[in-house]
Amino acid sequence: MTHTDQNVSSYGYCATALVPVRAEPSHKSEMTTQLLFGETYTIYETIPGWAKIISVFDHYEGWIDQKQVRDMSEAAFMQFNNLYGIAHEIYFPLNNNTNFEEFFIPIGSSLPGITAQLFRIDDTEYAYNGTYLDPGVQLTGEEICGLAMKFLHSPYLWGGRTHLGIDCSGLAQLTYKLAGYRLPRDSNVQAREGVTINFLSEAKPADLIFFDNEEGDIDHVGILLPENQIIHASGQVRIDRIDHQGIFN
């Protein structure tokens, strides 16, 4: 679900490895996406036990468990929205230097304002000693293809955005995030970005390839690799051959 205009009541960030975002305020409701550590959001509505949020990274809307909400000041929220490093380790420990705690965060986590392995969100200081993409850096198409390979054999999970479970549009979005680019969450919205190419022969490695269903609605996306191959999430993240007729699976 994408952004709707409402009044902001407060600001928050994902302070755990991930937070599931659900379509409705219930743990039985489908998980539509996940917040990764450091990703920020605005809170637009609260009911007992639940908060309705919109992610800053992709403007995706949904409900999260109130116990997983971590408030942040408006000053910190405004400071870090477009200034964050991106974790490049599959899973790597993050140290909370303020509370003397250590926990693991997944690849693609946001590291707001990180400098020399350190960053601070309000009164909490964190240390991340793994490799990460510096704020503002954008990588090449060849590097994007290499980043996609990090997810090879990850299981398919509707709404997933991590190595332990990911869907097709999550793979595209997270791979491009690792390279310093911001994409929408769903494949049908991703297809509106960039420039349309009508023939596969004109495409270049790292281009996104979209597929539609019988009704003509886009419902799948993959990343083009060299030598007429595509990496995509179908049962698991896999590499298949592709030509102008589609994927050979």
Wavefront OBJ file of the C-alpha trace (Angstrom):
o trace
v 0.000 0.000 0.000
v 1.402 3.387 -0.880
v 1.254 6.780 0.759
v -1.953 8.635 1.535
v -2.046 12.180 2.871
v -2.685 12.281 6.604
v -1.444 14.280 9.561
v 1.901 13.216 11.004
v 1.777 12.559 14.740
v 5.350 11.394 15.418
v 8.513 9.917 13.924
v 10.280 6.627 14.393
v 12.941 4.245 13.108
v 13.459 0.500 13.007
v 15.655 -0.253 16.025
v 15.742 -4.041 15.596
v 17.020 -6.223 12.742
v 13.661 -5.834 11.000
v 10.014 -5.023 11.668
v 7.181 -6.696 9.755
v 4.675 -4.288 8.204
v 1.140 -5.657 7.901
v -1.872 -4.764 5.762
v -4.159 -4.560 8.807
v -3.536 -4.104 12.564
v -3.376 -7.813 13.356
v -0.620 -10.410 13.580
v -2.870 -12.638 11.459
v -2.879 -10.055 8.649
v -0.535 -10.529 5.678
v 2.963 -9.074 5.865
v 3.233 -6.673 2.936
v 6.828 -5.541 3.525
v 9.524 -5.201 6.158
v 11.421 -2.294 7.666
v 15.150 -2.916 8.016
v 17.275 -1.488 10.794
v 17.664 2.284 10.591
v 14.828 2.877 8.115
v 12.673 5.756 9.280
v 8.933 6.265 9.192
v 6.199 8.669 10.119
v 3.333 7.590 12.375
v -0.083 8.714 11.164
v -2.472 6.805 13.372
v -2.387 4.723 16.529
v -4.861 2.284 18.028
v -4.305 0.036 21.061
v -1.295 -2.139 20.254
v -0.681 -0.850 16.718
v 0.725 2.118 14.792
v -0.027 3.017 11.175
v 3.181 4.153 9.514
v 4.579 5.295 6.192
v 8.170 4.360 5.383
v 10.331 7.282 4.290
v 12.451 5.132 1.972
v 9.654 3.958 -0.335
v 6.478 5.676 0.957
v 4.941 2.295 1.770
v 2.071 2.289 4.236
v 1.039 -0.331 6.769
v 0.693 -1.316 10.397
v 3.427 -2.271 12.872
v 3.258 -3.618 16.404
v 3.283 -0.729 18.872
v 5.912 -2.584 20.942
v 8.297 -2.350 17.976
v 7.939 1.415 17.591
v 11.097 3.350 18.426
v 10.469 7.088 18.608
v 12.956 9.608 17.280
v 13.012 13.385 17.454
v 11.890 15.486 14.532
v 15.394 16.992 14.370
v 17.023 13.565 13.949
v 14.317 12.509 11.480
v 14.925 15.529 9.254
v 18.716 15.238 9.541
v 19.055 11.621 8.418
v 16.302 11.101 5.827
v 18.701 11.499 2.897
v 22.016 10.906 4.667
v 22.658 7.291 5.526
v 25.157 4.562 4.819
v 23.929 1.130 3.707
v 25.133 -2.079 5.340
v 26.758 -4.480 2.856
v 27.359 -7.492 5.105
v 24.793 -10.319 4.866
v 24.403 -10.339 8.655
v 26.758 -8.441 10.905
v 26.779 -7.324 14.544
v 25.779 -3.791 15.424
v 26.930 -2.424 18.763
v 24.701 -0.179 20.822
v 27.435 1.721 22.648
v 24.941 3.521 24.859
v 23.308 0.406 26.341
v 26.328 -1.904 25.844
v 24.316 -4.301 23.675
v 25.144 -6.172 20.484
v 22.721 -7.585 17.897
v 22.833 -8.570 14.240
v 21.355 -6.517 11.400
v 20.760 -7.627 7.788
v 22.284 -6.440 4.557
v 20.562 -3.288 3.306
v 20.081 -1.785 6.756
v 20.340 2.005 6.933
v 23.113 3.595 8.982
v 22.028 7.220 9.479
v 24.861 9.725 9.317
v 27.561 7.077 9.732
v 31.153 8.358 9.845
v 34.184 6.192 10.623
v 31.972 3.255 11.677
v 29.977 5.351 14.190
v 26.572 7.002 14.104
v 24.123 8.437 16.606
v 20.324 8.607 16.620
v 19.235 11.060 19.308
v 20.863 9.811 22.558
v 21.879 6.374 21.252
v 25.304 5.748 19.717
v 25.885 2.771 17.419
v 29.041 1.200 15.989
v 29.055 -0.841 12.768
v 32.448 -2.310 11.848
v 31.373 -4.096 8.678
v 31.562 -2.835 5.102
v 28.963 -0.317 4.008
v 28.198 2.065 1.165
v 29.002 5.630 2.113
v 26.132 8.144 2.045
v 25.511 9.600 -1.413
v 27.566 7.024 -3.375
v 26.001 5.244 -6.399
v 27.449 2.095 -7.952
v 27.656 0.887 -11.565
v 25.512 -1.633 -13.423
v 28.232 -4.269 -13.169
v 28.397 -3.765 -9.416
v 24.585 -3.969 -9.176
v 24.669 -7.398 -10.829
v 27.270 -8.530 -8.300
v 25.143 -7.289 -5.407
v 22.106 -9.218 -6.670
v 24.183 -12.409 -6.536
v 24.448 -12.038 -2.757
v 20.811 -13.163 -2.533
v 21.179 -16.296 -4.674
v 19.159 -19.229 -3.223
v 17.392 -17.029 -0.672
v 13.862 -18.438 -0.175
v 10.862 -16.643 -1.608
v 8.841 -14.815 1.054
v 5.907 -12.535 0.262
v 6.768 -9.109 1.663
v 10.319 -10.177 2.537
v 13.386 -7.962 2.131
v 16.213 -10.034 3.636
v 18.554 -12.882 2.788
v 16.315 -15.220 4.849
v 13.254 -14.494 2.706
v 12.573 -12.078 -0.128
v 10.060 -11.511 -2.919
v 10.733 -10.456 -6.509
v 10.213 -6.718 -6.067
v 12.020 -6.807 -2.720
v 15.041 -8.292 -4.504
v 15.014 -5.502 -7.083
v 14.465 -2.775 -4.496
v 17.065 -4.011 -2.020
v 19.714 -4.673 -4.680
v 19.352 -1.135 -5.955
v 19.337 0.250 -2.410
v 22.696 -1.450 -1.846
v 23.947 0.417 -4.912
v 22.693 3.788 -3.658
v 19.424 4.041 -5.603
v 15.880 4.361 -4.301
v 13.124 2.266 -5.909
v 9.440 1.855 -5.002
v 8.403 -1.345 -3.234
v 6.044 -3.086 -5.701
v 6.895 -4.246 -9.223
v 3.948 -2.480 -10.883
v 5.144 0.829 -9.399
v 8.830 0.116 -10.094
v 7.887 -0.268 -13.780
v 6.988 3.435 -13.917
v 10.544 4.456 -13.015
v 13.349 5.092 -15.496
v 13.040 4.755 -19.287
v 11.049 2.017 -21.007
v 12.960 -0.258 -23.396
v 10.801 -2.234 -25.811
v 13.292 -4.882 -26.960
v 15.438 -7.161 -24.847
v 18.303 -6.670 -27.297
v 18.463 -3.010 -26.220
v 18.688 -3.818 -22.501
v 21.891 -3.752 -20.474
v 22.975 -5.795 -17.443
v 21.323 -4.502 -14.235
v 18.220 -3.283 -16.108
v 14.930 -4.349 -14.546
v 12.804 -6.743 -16.615
v 9.051 -6.780 -15.936
v 6.421 -9.426 -16.643
v 2.645 -9.165 -16.773
v -0.142 -11.662 -16.116
v -3.104 -12.652 -18.293
v -4.916 -9.448 -17.333
v -1.965 -7.336 -18.434
v -0.984 -6.326 -14.885
v 2.711 -6.392 -13.976
v 3.257 -9.017 -11.303
v 6.923 -10.028 -11.562
v 10.325 -8.383 -11.908
v 13.899 -9.574 -12.284
v 17.358 -8.093 -12.841
v 19.076 -8.672 -16.170
v 22.514 -10.298 -15.991
v 25.119 -10.652 -18.764
v 24.778 -13.390 -21.412
v 20.956 -13.362 -21.545
v 20.443 -14.403 -17.950
v 18.096 -13.038 -15.311
v 18.179 -13.224 -11.520
v 14.766 -13.218 -9.872
v 12.808 -14.604 -6.919
v 10.645 -17.562 -7.934
v 10.468 -20.156 -5.173
v 13.961 -18.981 -4.371
v 16.318 -16.397 -5.810
v 17.603 -18.113 -8.948
v 19.295 -17.459 -12.265
v 17.537 -18.457 -15.474
v 17.972 -17.934 -19.185
v 15.819 -15.259 -20.834
v 14.957 -14.259 -24.398
v 12.289 -12.092 -26.051
v 9.641 -14.744 -25.291
v 10.322 -14.861 -21.568
v 12.142 -16.869 -18.902
v 13.273 -20.472 -19.402
v 12.566 -22.095 -16.039
l 1 2 3 4 5 6 7 8 9 10 11 12 13 14 15 16 17 18 19 20 21 22 23 24 25 26 27 28 29 30 31 32 33 34 35 36 37 38 39 40 41 42 43 44 45 46 47 48 49 50 51 52 53 54 55 56 57 58 59 60 61 62 63 64 65 66 67 68 69 70 71 72 73 74 75 76 77 78 79 80 81 82 83 84 85 86 87 88 89 90 91 92 93 94 95 96 97 98 99 100 101 102 103 104 105 106 107 108 109 110 111 112 113 114 115 116 117 118 119 120 121 122 123 124 125 126 127 128 129 130 131 132 133 134 135 136 137 138 139 140 141 142 143 144 145 146 147 148 149 150 151 152 153 154 155 156 157 158 159 160 161 162 163 164 165 166 167 168 169 170 171 172 173 174 175 176 177 178 179 180 181 182 183 184 185 186 187 188 189 190 191 192 193 194 195 196 197 198 199 200 201 202 203 204 205 206 207 208 209 210 211 212 213 214 215 216 217 218 219 220 221 222 223 224 225 226 227 228 229 230 231 232 233 234 235 236 237 238 239 240 241 242 243 244 245 246 247 248 249
